Amino acid sequence: MDIRSFNRDAWDRQVQSGKNPWTVPVSPELIARARTGDWSVVLTENKPVPREWFPPMQGLKALGLACGGGQQGPIMAAAGAEVTIFDNSPAQLARDREVAERDGLNIRTVEGDMRDLSAFADESFEFIFHPVSNLFIHEIRPVWKEAYRVLRHGGTMLAGFMNPVFYLFDWDDMEKGNLNVSLKIPFSDVETYGVERLQREDRPAEFGHSLSDQLAGQMDAGFAVVGMYEDHHNGLKISQYIETYIATRAVKI
């Protein structure tokens, strides 16, 4: 199965449906506030990223990695950064171009696989913003290696990802409020529920990765992880017991 093509098409349909909140562009009001220095963005579902995690934004060469949707990228551009958005979904990238045209922002968009950043030369960026998205790819260590390559020495990468504990529970049971451990990590939507179900539910395939691949993967690529916080899902019983998102701040040393 070509995971990249399957999820690209699924995300394009998510944009067309308008039901997924991660496909809804930010408002002109938020862009106007960002231009005055009043801004925040998220790597996960709820908690804003601490402002001290960001370098000075004015003129910052920033890569939004798997970050389409017209949300974080335009905010960072309005705050002064030179933003490139890289994403697998043409429709998600179109959201960023919509906001850029509407609000007069300079945003470059590039379509591609997050595991392959060959469109960019070594050390092209000073900052990488990678919100929760590597759950949509079946292997993530290449993502960290490529991110390290295109980031300048001393540069910062902010990443959000899923705590793998989230994928231990059968989704049907969890939606009913029951937490029954029945699955294992690494997790694959394709192997667990099958392609036909994903097509029927019209959603992208998800993958649960180990903390070794998420955290040690960054360190093995050459990053020093210097900050971390957790965040919760809205409306799921599991959030009563554990926070299901992790965000990290890493530096290329």
Secondary structure, DSSP 8 states (H G I E B T S, - for coil): --HHHHHHHHHHHHHHHT--GGGS---HHHHHHHHTT----BSSSS-B--GGGS---TT-EEEEET--SSSHHHHHHHTT-EEEEEES-HHHHHHHHHHHHHHT--EEEEE--TT--TTS-TT-EEEEEE-S-GGGSS--HHHHHHHHHHEEEEEEEEEEEE-GGGGGB-HHHHHTT---B---SSEEHHHHH-HHHHHHHT----EE--HIIIIIHHHHHTEEEEEEEEE--SS-GGGGT---EEEEEEEE-
